[in-house]
Amino acid sequence: MKELKRDKKIFVAMSGGVDSSVAALLLKKQGYDVVGGFMKYWADFQSVSGHAENRCCSSEARRDAMKVCSKLNIPFLTWDFQKEFKKAVVNDFISGYKKGITPNPCVICNKEIKFGLFFEKALKMGADYVATGHYARLATGDKKQGTRKRKSLSHVSCRMSLFAAKDKNKDQSYFLWTLTQNQLKHCLFPIGDHLKSEVRQIAKKAGLPVALKRASQEVCFVYDADLTGFLKKWIKPKKGEIIELKTNKKIGEHNGIQFYTIGQRVPIGGTGPYYVFSKNLKKNQLIVIGKDDKNSLYNEIALKNVNWISGEPPKSAKILVRTRYRQPLVSAKIMLHASRFMLYFDQPVKFVAPGQSAVFYNKENELLGGGVII
């Protein structure tokens, strides 16, 4: 982590989990002016089972964050972003599934809420920097001298570089591709150089009440990962045909094509297994293929909303790409054609889902940017 001047005020986005708690702890131990900020954005809404859907900002999570801040003797603030979160993240999520795509709410939340509303409000309240519990690493560098660890945060003219975390299994840089240079100059990721096991050990040694708390869900506002149950609250199920692409014959029925994503296995009896290839919204048909069908392979994809962390595309068109979180990086070439970026894979990639993020890296694990698959 970068070395700061000790008079800097740092707002930490507290979720009540171990990662953000240790981020605050590490900064506090180094003598900085730390403030804990808790975001409330979905906890009052109820799931089908009657439980609060978002454990990340539930009343229990808020109490945990408050206990940690009390333990660290730092101020604790709560900001209500429920309306903004519903509009920017949840509505976008539901709208995407209605259109037949697979949106990534964590990317939108980071862009609009954590590094949008929270970030802006913190700076207005006097924060010099905003820290989170993301597993990612930040460094400075320029074209002549290359990348290096930052000695002081006063060097705002330096280009900021974002890298994958030390813990490859917990790396969250994939979700940070929308960040800009202006944002990164005011960001900190204190746990990026630690393994998850080390983070828990630090929390345990410091006596933090969340040391053994389990990690939050991937989609935080969907309780118990019941995605179909959540979507059925907003999208009326409509039965339709399941069509095998190879034979163009009906082989089953679905209960709503909006509840499926590209590459998902479809439970159909018979020869199978079958996987979702595409969705015909007009005919309400789910198109499926076999596991080894060559139609599952993509040689190229188009992107929208492309962002480059450095502010401009790299000189070399050769990059490494991840088309879904935790999938292996693959080699590709990125080209601009008629104002649209295209990715050309060196080797075909299976089951690429529109709405997901294609995120770019170089061989040094530097996050170059990303875009939305269309």
Secondary structure as UniProt FT lines:
FT   TURN            6..7
FT   STRAND          9..14
FT   HELIX           18..29
FT   TURN            30..31
FT   STRAND          33..40
FT   TURN            43..44
FT   TURN            48..49
FT   HELIX           55..57
FT   HELIX           59..72
FT   STRAND          76..80
FT   HELIX           82..85
FT   HELIX           86..90
FT   HELIX           91..98
FT   TURN            99..100
FT   HELIX           105..109
FT   HELIX           110..118
FT   HELIX           119..124
FT   TURN            125..126
FT   STRAND          129..131
FT   STRAND          136..142
FT   TURN            143..145
FT   STRAND          146..148
FT   TURN            153..154
FT   TURN            156..157
FT   STRAND          159..164
FT   TURN            168..170
FT   HELIX           173..176
FT   TURN            177..178
FT   HELIX           181..184
FT   TURN            185..186
FT   STRAND          187..188
FT   TURN            190..193
FT   HELIX           196..206
FT   TURN            209..212
FT   TURN            220..221
FT   HELIX           223..225
FT   HELIX           227..232
FT   TURN            233..234
FT   STRAND          240..244
FT   TURN            245..248
FT   STRAND          249..254
FT   HELIX           257..259
FT   TURN            262..263
FT   STRAND          265..266
FT   STRAND          274..280
FT   TURN            281..284
FT   STRAND          285..290
FT   TURN            291..292
FT   HELIX           294..296
FT   STRAND          297..308
FT   TURN            309..310
FT   STRAND          318..322
FT   TURN            325..326
FT   STRAND          330..337
FT   TURN            338..339
FT   STRAND          340..350
FT   TURN            354..355
FT   STRAND          357..361
FT   TURN            363..364
FT   STRAND          366..373
//
